[in-house]
């Protein structure tokens, strides 16, 4: 479930945005994502909500109690990964969105054609960053559950899978082929027989080496180099696997 907040002091503008969103959902019958939309006409009421729970926030720039740019800075203090999209009458203000890593802006009055083009890009961003839960069986009755966004890379060693997370390493029996099949939809790519990496955590690529965010250096298989680079370029360009 994708949780969306709309923050705008104008109720008519909120309705317009929601109508565009509903039209998009009705048009894309094959869309696998489900949406939960919550409206706020008072930015202060939004700041009292659970900001960490949102995946996407639409926010007006010109509001009487607090402007959208200042609100976005407060949001970033509590949620550094949520997708921020400005809705505004004055596009020049939205250009300041780089300060808070906004992914896009839309100009009022909204029209469905422009909304649809931009929302497709937003959906790709959300899918790429969405925190899916993964459940791994460990032994007869033990189950281990963690989020895919926590995984930096997966290593296979002597019939054990080692999940290298941000904070620790989880070791379970399994095969690389099985876990690759489960994670391939979430921006994970096999770079060698023994390594499956999360594209999100690539810090650098030097020749036949990939350097991850935890400074781990892994070798890229010559046979997998072309496929890996194609997927990486597609990922940083906003596409999916």
C-alpha positions in Angstrom: 0.0 0.0 0.0 1.4 3.4 -1.1 0.5 6.1 1.5 0.0 9.5 -0.1 -0.5 12.9 1.7 -1.9 15.9 -0.1 -1.3 19.2 1.7 -3.1 22.2 0.3 -5.1 24.9 1.9 -7.5 25.0 -1.1 -10.0 22.2 -1.0 -10.9 22.6 -4.7 -7.2 22.0 -5.7 -7.2 18.9 -3.5 -10.2 17.6 -5.3 -8.6 18.3 -8.7 -5.5 16.4 -7.7 -7.5 13.5 -6.3 -9.6 13.3 -9.5 -6.4 13.1 -11.6 -5.1 10.3 -9.3 -8.4 8.4 -9.6 -8.4 8.7 -13.4 -4.9 7.4 -13.5 -5.7 4.4 -11.4 -8.8 3.7 -13.5 -6.9 4.0 -16.7 -4.0 1.7 -15.6 -5.9 -1.5 -14.9 -2.7 -3.5 -14.6 -1.3 -1.2 -11.9 -0.2 -3.5 -9.0 0.2 -0.7 -6.5 -2.6 0.3 -4.2 -3.0 3.8 -2.8 -4.2 5.3 0.5 -4.7 9.1 0.1 -5.0 11.4 3.1 -5.8 15.1 2.8 -4.5 18.0 4.9 -5.7 21.6 4.5 -3.6 22.6 7.6 0.2 22.0 7.3 0.5 22.0 11.1 -2.0 19.1 11.3 0.2 17.2 8.8 3.3 17.8 10.9 1.5 16.2 13.8 1.0 13.0 11.8 3.3 10.0 11.3 5.5 11.6 8.6 7.7 8.5 8.3 4.8 6.4 7.1 4.3 8.3 3.8 5.7 7.2 0.5 4.6 10.3 -1.5 3.7 13.8 -0.5 2.0 16.4 -2.7 2.4 19.9 -1.2 1.3 23.3 -2.2 3.9 26.0 -2.0 1.8 29.1 -1.2 0.0 28.4 2.1 -0.8 31.0 4.8 0.6 29.3 7.9 3.8 27.9 6.4 5.0 27.8 2.8 5.6 24.5 1.1 9.4 24.9 0.9 9.7 25.4 4.6 7.3 22.6 5.2 9.4 20.3 2.9 12.5 21.1 5.0 10.7 20.0 8.2 9.5 16.8 6.4 13.1 16.0 5.4 14.2 16.2 9.0 11.9 13.2 9.7 11.8 11.4 6.4 14.7 11.6 3.9 13.4 9.2 1.3 9.7 10.1 0.8 8.9 11.4 -2.7 8.1 15.1 -2.6 6.1 16.8 -5.4 5.2 20.5 -5.3 1.9 21.7 -6.6 1.9 25.4 -7.4 0.6 28.4 -9.3 4.1 29.8 -9.7 6.5 27.4 -11.3 9.6 29.5 -10.5 9.2 28.8 -6.8 9.1 25.0 -7.5 12.5 25.2 -9.0 13.9 25.7 -5.5 12.8 22.1 -4.9 16.4 20.8 -5.4 17.1 22.1 -1.8 14.8 19.4 -0.4 15.4 16.8 -3.2 11.9 17.1 -4.6 11.4 14.7 -7.5 9.0 16.9 -9.5 6.5 19.8 -9.5 3.1 20.3 -11.1 1.5 23.6 -12.1 -2.0 24.6 -11.3 -4.6 24.3 -12.7 -3.8 20.6 -13.2 -4.7 18.8 -16.3 -4.8 15.0 -16.6 -2.4 14.7 -19.6 0.4 16.5 -17.8 -0.4 14.8 -14.5 -0.3 11.3 -16.2 3.1 11.9 -17.7 4.6 13.1 -14.5 2.9 10.5 -12.3 4.4 7.7 -14.4 7.8 8.9 -13.4 6.7 9.3 -9.8 5.5 5.7 -9.7 8.8 4.4 -11.0 10.6 6.4 -8.2 8.3 5.0 -5.5 8.6 1.4 -6.8 12.4 1.8 -6.8 12.5 3.0 -3.2 9.5 1.2 -1.8 10.4 -0.8 1.3 9.2 -4.4 0.8 9.2 -7.0 3.5 11.1 -10.2 2.8 10.5 -13.4 4.8 13.2 -16.1 4.8 12.8 -19.6 6.2 15.6 -20.6 8.4 15.4 -24.3 9.4 12.2 -26.2 10.1 10.1 -23.6 11.9 12.1 -20.4 12.1 11.3 -17.4 9.9 13.4 -14.3 9.6 11.7 -11.1 8.3 13.4 -7.9 7.2 13.0 -5.2 4.6 14.6 -5.3 1.2 15.8 -1.7 1.5 18.1 -2.8 4.4 20.0 -5.2 2.1 23.2 -3.9 0.7 24.2 -7.2 -1.0 23.7 -10.9 -0.7 26.6 -13.4 -0.8 26.6 -17.2 -1.1 29.2 -19.2 0.8 29.2 -22.9 1.4 25.4 -23.4 0.9 24.6 -20.4 3.1 23.2 -17.0 2.1 24.8 -14.1 3.8 22.5 -11.0 3.8 24.7 -8.0 4.4 22.4 -5.4 5.9 23.1 -1.8 7.0 23.5 -2.9 10.7 24.4 -6.6 10.6 24.7 -9.8 8.6 22.0 -12.5 8.5 23.1 -16.1 7.7 20.6 -18.7 6.4 20.7 -21.8 4.3 19.6 -21.3 0.7 20.5 -20.9 -2.9 21.5 -17.8 -4.8 19.1 -18.7 -7.7 16.1 -18.7 -5.3 16.9 -15.4 -3.7 17.8 -13.8 -7.0 14.3 -14.7 -8.2 12.7 -13.1 -5.2 14.8 -9.9 -5.3 15.1 -9.3 -9.0 12.0 -7.1 -9.0 13.5 -4.8 -6.3 16.6 -3.4 -8.1 18.9 -6.3 -7.2 21.4 -7.5 -9.8 23.7 -10.5 -9.9 27.2 -9.3 -10.7 28.9 -12.6 -10.2 28.2 -16.2 -9.3 28.5 -15.4 -5.5 27.1 -11.8 -5.3 23.7 -10.2 -5.7 23.8 -6.4 -5.1 21.3 -3.7 -4.4 21.7 -1.0 -7.1 20.6 1.6 -4.5 23.9 1.2 -2.6 26.4 1.5 -5.4 28.9 4.2 -4.6 31.3 3.8 -7.5 32.2 1.5 -10.4 35.9 1.1 -11.3 36.7 -1.2 -14.1 35.8 -4.7 -13.0 35.0 -3.6 -9.4 31.9 -2.2 -7.8 32.2 -0.3 -4.6 29.2 -0.2 -2.3 28.0 2.3 0.3 29.7 0.3 3.2 33.0 0.5 1.2 32.8 -3.2 0.2 34.6 -3.9 -3.1 33.2 -6.7 -5.2 34.4 -8.1 -8.5 32.1 -8.0 -11.5 32.0 -11.2 -13.6 33.2 -10.6 -17.2 30.2 -12.6 -18.4 27.7 -10.4 -16.4 29.3 -7.0 -16.9 27.2 -5.9 -19.9 23.9 -7.0 -18.3 24.9 -5.4 -15.0 25.8 -2.0 -16.6 22.6 -2.0 -18.7 20.5 -2.4 -15.6 22.5 0.1 -13.6 22.1 2.8 -16.3 18.4 2.1 -16.5 18.2 2.3 -12.8 19.9 5.7 -12.5 17.9 6.9 -15.4 14.6 6.4 -13.5 13.7 3.0 -14.9 13.2 -0.3 -13.2 14.9 -3.6 -13.6 
